[in-house]
């Protein structure tokens, strides 16, 4: 109710078939090892059906995120009986096991009256284009974005370079993802990012993964003012973008953020708000 009052839609994510340690700890009989579930177990789909039914009732939004990124096939390769499962279902390789799983998982989401969102890792899964939205996050795979659009999937642009806000925004920062190799996602890179012009591109998204974030102050610092740049970039035609003018207008935004006690990173004065490390 609070989110709705703030015009925010909460989209839950149950990331499968990888990144599933929490799930497999709860259902050890459904694990394949290596943070991955066992798609050969029919019980898996019964459990997911129950979970999705509960999620659909709890969350009024139209979407449920099903993940699908960074899946290791190693557990499936080592699992007894997997070759038999593959033969019975016409699965030619271990990498294609995920295709089988994603189709069934998406069907469960749709059966519960929702549309599925998935990471672009699942692009080869032959998923229902009417009921599946893909998120292009793999900046090192630009061909994946091209394929999403070519096939006709509605696509959200959120490449880790430069739209991930768990990366530092200033070389002087001490904490953040890949800070040890000085990986910076600067506000200028966000603002000037060339967004693919296509009717299938729904918009842009900034991601903040919070494994290393404990306090609200740290969240504010990582998000602002980069979120303002993401918003302006997403809502502005390419020919109307002007980074120099944007930076000058940030001073007004800083005053507003000060008035609502948001602890932001000041692009012009690094010491204005010292970096909170937690």
C-alpha positions in Angstrom: 0.0 0.0 0.0 2.9 2.4 0.8 4.5 1.6 -2.6 1.2 2.2 -4.4 0.8 5.5 -2.6 4.3 6.5 -3.9 3.4 5.4 -7.5 5.9 2.4 -7.2 5.2 -1.1 -8.4 7.0 -3.8 -6.5 8.2 -6.7 -8.8 9.3 -9.8 -6.9 12.0 -12.0 -8.3 12.5 -15.7 -7.8 15.8 -16.3 -9.7 15.9 -19.7 -11.3 17.5 -22.1 -12.2 20.8 -20.6 -11.0 21.4 -18.2 -8.0 19.1 -20.6 -6.1 21.0 -21.3 -2.9 18.2 -20.1 -0.6 15.7 -22.2 -2.5 17.8 -25.4 -2.5 18.6 -24.9 1.2 14.9 -25.1 1.8 14.3 -27.9 -0.7 17.5 -29.9 -0.7 15.8 -32.7 -2.6 15.5 -30.3 -5.6 19.1 -29.2 -5.9 21.6 -30.1 -8.6 24.5 -28.5 -6.8 26.4 -25.3 -7.8 23.5 -23.0 -6.7 21.3 -24.7 -9.3 18.0 -26.5 -9.2 17.3 -29.9 -10.8 14.9 -29.4 -13.7 14.4 -33.1 -14.1 12.4 -33.3 -10.8 8.7 -32.8 -11.4 8.3 -31.8 -7.8 10.2 -28.6 -8.6 7.4 -27.4 -10.8 4.8 -28.2 -8.2 6.7 -26.2 -5.6 7.2 -23.3 -8.0 3.5 -23.4 -8.9 2.6 -23.0 -5.2 5.1 -20.1 -4.8 3.9 -18.3 -7.9 0.2 -18.6 -6.8 1.2 -17.0 -3.4 3.2 -14.3 -5.1 0.4 -13.5 -7.6 -2.0 -12.9 -4.7 0.5 -10.9 -2.6 1.7 -8.5 -5.4 -0.8 -6.6 -7.4 1.6 -5.6 -10.2 1.5 -7.2 -13.6 5.0 -8.7 -13.5 7.0 -11.4 -11.7 10.8 -11.7 -12.4 12.1 -15.2 -13.0 15.8 -14.4 -13.2 17.7 -16.8 -15.4 21.2 -15.3 -15.3 24.6 -16.8 -14.7 23.5 -20.4 -14.7 26.2 -23.1 -14.3 25.6 -26.4 -16.1 28.2 -28.2 -14.0 25.6 -29.6 -11.5 23.5 -31.0 -14.3 26.6 -32.5 -16.0 27.4 -34.3 -12.7 23.9 -35.3 -11.8 23.0 -39.0 -12.2 20.1 -39.6 -14.5 20.3 -36.3 -16.3 21.3 -37.9 -19.6 18.1 -40.0 -19.5 16.0 -36.9 -18.8 17.6 -35.1 -21.7 17.0 -38.0 -24.1 13.3 -38.3 -23.0 12.7 -34.6 -23.6 14.7 -34.1 -26.8 17.3 -31.9 -25.1 20.5 -32.0 -27.2 23.0 -30.4 -24.8 23.4 -29.4 -21.1 23.1 -25.7 -22.0 19.7 -26.4 -23.5 18.4 -27.8 -20.2 17.8 -24.2 -19.2 15.6 -23.6 -22.3 13.3 -26.5 -21.1 13.2 -25.1 -17.6 12.5 -21.5 -18.6 9.6 -22.5 -20.8 7.9 -24.4 -18.0 8.7 -21.6 -15.5 7.2 -18.9 -17.7 4.1 -21.0 -18.2 3.6 -21.2 -14.4 3.9 -17.4 -14.2 1.4 -16.8 -17.0 -1.0 -19.4 -15.6 -1.2 -17.2 -12.5 -2.2 -14.1 -14.5 1.2 -12.4 -14.6 3.8 -11.6 -17.2 7.4 -12.8 -16.8 10.5 -10.7 -16.8 13.9 -12.4 -17.3 17.5 -11.5 -17.8 18.8 -11.6 -21.4 20.7 -14.8 -20.7 17.5 -16.7 -21.5 17.2 -15.2 -25.1 17.5 -18.6 -26.7 14.7 -20.1 -24.7 11.9 -19.6 -27.2 9.7 -17.9 -24.6 6.3 -16.5 -25.3 6.9 -12.9 -26.6 3.5 -11.7 -25.6 4.1 -12.7 -21.9 7.9 -12.3 -21.5 10.0 -9.1 -21.1 13.8 -9.4 -21.3 16.3 -7.2 -19.5 19.6 -6.7 -21.3 22.2 -6.5 -18.6 25.2 -8.1 -20.3 27.1 -5.1 -21.6 29.8 -7.5 -22.9 27.2 -9.2 -25.1 25.7 -6.4 -27.3 24.7 -9.1 -29.8 22.2 -10.3 -27.1 20.4 -6.9 -27.2 20.3 -7.1 -31.0 18.8 -10.6 -30.9 16.2 -9.5 -28.3 15.0 -6.8 -30.6 15.3 -8.9 -33.8 13.1 -11.6 -32.4 10.6 -9.1 -31.1 10.9 -9.2 -27.3 10.1 -6.1 -25.3 13.4 -5.2 -23.7 14.6 -3.1 -20.8 18.0 -1.5 -21.1 20.1 -2.0 -18.0 23.7 -2.9 -18.9 26.1 -3.3 -16.0 28.3 -0.8 -17.8 27.2 2.0 -17.0 23.8 1.4 -15.3 24.8 -0.6 -12.3 25.0 1.6 -9.3 26.8 -0.8 -7.0 29.9 0.2 -8.9 31.6 3.3 -7.6 31.0 6.7 -9.3 34.3 8.3 -8.4 37.8 6.9 -8.5 38.3 8.3 -5.0 35.6 6.0 -3.5 36.8 3.2 -1.2 33.9 0.8 -1.3 31.8 -0.8 -4.1 31.7 -3.6 -6.6 35.1 -4.1 -8.3 36.5 -1.1 -6.6 39.8 -3.0 -6.3 40.2 -2.7 -10.1 39.0 0.9 -10.1 35.8 0.1 -12.1 33.8 3.3 -12.2 30.3 3.9 -13.6 30.4 7.7 -13.8 27.4 9.9 -14.2 28.6 11.2 -17.6 28.7 7.7 -19.0 25.2 7.1 -17.9 23.9 10.4 -19.3 25.6 10.0 -22.7 24.8 6.3 -23.2 23.5 5.5 -26.6 20.1 3.8 -26.2 19.0 1.6 -29.1 16.1 3.3 -31.0 13.5 0.6 -31.4 9.8 0.2 -30.6 10.8 -2.9 -28.6 12.9 -1.0 -26.1 10.6 -0.2 -23.1 13.0 2.0 -21.3 16.1 2.1 -19.1 16.8 0.8 -15.6 19.5 1.5 -13.0 20.4 -1.5 -10.7 21.7 -1.3 -7.1 22.7 -4.6 -5.7 23.0 -4.3 -2.0 25.3 -7.1 -0.8 27.7 -4.4 0.4 25.1 -1.8 1.4 23.9 -1.7 5.0 22.6 1.8 5.7 20.1 4.1 4.0 22.8 6.7 3.8 24.9 4.4 1.7 22.0 3.7 -0.6 21.4 7.4 -1.1 25.1 8.0 -1.9 25.2 5.2 -4.5 22.0 6.2 -6.2 22.1 10.0 -6.3 22.6 11.8 -8.5 23.1 8.9 -10.9 19.4 8.1 -10.8 18.6 11.6 -11.9 20.9 11.1 -14.9 19.2 7.8 -15.7 15.8 9.4 -15.6 16.7 12.3 -17.8 18.5 9.9 -20.3 15.5 7.6 -20.4 12.9 10.4 -21.0 14.9 12.6 -23.3 15.4 12.3 -27.1 19.1 12.0 -28.1 19.1 15.4 -29.9 18.0 17.2 -26.7 20.6 15.8 -24.4 23.2 18.3 -23.1 25.5 17.0 -20.4 27.0 20.5 -19.6 23.6 22.0 -19.0 22.5 18.9 -17.0 25.5 19.3 -14.6 24.6 23.0 -14.1 21.0 22.0 -13.3 22.2 19.5 -10.8 22.7 22.4 -8.3 19.0 22.8 -8.1 18.5 19.1 -7.6 21.1 19.2 -4.8 19.1 21.8 -2.9 16.0 19.7 -3.3 17.8 16.6 -2.1 19.2 18.6 0.9 15.7 19.6 1.8 14.5 16.0 2.0 17.7 14.9 3.7 19.0 12.7 1.0 22.7 11.9 1.4 24.0 12.2 -2.2 27.4 12.2 -3.9 28.3 15.7 -5.0 29.9 15.6 -8.4 31.5 19.0 -7.8 32.6 18.6 -4.2 33.8 15.2 -3.1 34.1 16.2 0.5 30.6 17.8 0.7 29.2 14.4 1.7 32.0 12.0 2.6 31.6 8.5 1.3 29.7 6.3 3.9 31.4 3.0 3.9 28.5 0.9 5.1 
